[in-house]
Amino acid sequence: MNRRGALKIFGIAATGLTAAAFGAKYYWEEFQSRRRSNLLIAGSAPMISYVQKIADAFSKSHKNIDIVAEKGHSSGAFLALNRGGIDIAVMDRNLTLEEFNLIDHNMLTGIDGLGIVVHPESPVKNLSIDQARHIFEGLITNWKEVGGPDAPINMYGRQDGSTTRSSIEDILMAGGLLSRRIKELKSADDVSNAVAADRNGIGYVSVRTMQDITRALSINGVELNEKNLLINLYPLFRSMFFVINGDGTSDVKKFIDFTLSDQGQKVLAATGMLRVR
């Protein structure tokens, strides 16, 4: 076989190999784009409501990752994580020393703050956390019991199933039951408007939904503001932590990186949380 013939054969073979390589690359990329993976997340019920908002935004650019977010409790989620049942545990409290020694990474991703609001002209400026709890339990029923006028306390709150209501039950009530005398309203705007129209009113709202038509009370002598929330001085707050074992899968890393990114933090801020980045 002459040189030209050999080169022709080699060229044909090389062309075939090149085509095969391009074909393999195409089919591999197609396979990867269709390959789906699952990301299992569980934890504190109020916090999972925020996580779901993050998951919705994340999924727009990661369509091949299916996210399952289950509502439960921080301790149960940690146990599931430690046993390998989930990928991320979402906790609304700091880890205990025992828990801390069992895991590798614990990341603060957001802060949930609550305001106890009254009419702007109310003479009451501050409540102890116990006084606030007793009011919403129905044990304190007159403003004169907390330094205000001799007038009944009218309470306004959110309906069952609301994230804000779940937060007030966990953060303020500490196992106590909300009074049945609380007038339950559909939205934070409804609560603010009701309190603004009632000189004897009191209600609870998330930090994001607070309006100038009401005034937030100091709790335990601490004013509600961003600084006091960030340094954990204001008591009606809850931090959201993502906890993982080991370094996490690539999907776990992508989700956490997204949550801590400017885009992810904006999503959290839009849902009522205080951003930490």
Secondary structure, DSSP 8 states (H G I E B T S, - for coil): --HHHHHHHHHHHHHHHHHHHHHHHHHHHHHHHH--EEEEEEEEHHHHHHHHHHHHHHHTT-TTEEEEEEEE-HHHHHHHHHTTS-SEEEESS---HHHHTT-SEEEEEEEEEEEEEE-TT-S--EE-HHHHHHHHHTS--BGGGGTS-S-B-EEEEE-TT-HHHHHHIIIIITT----TTSEEESSHHHHHHHHHT-TTEEEEEESTT--TTSEE-EETTB--SHHHHHTT-SSSEEEEEEEESTT--HHHHHHHHHHHSHHHHHHHHHHTEE---
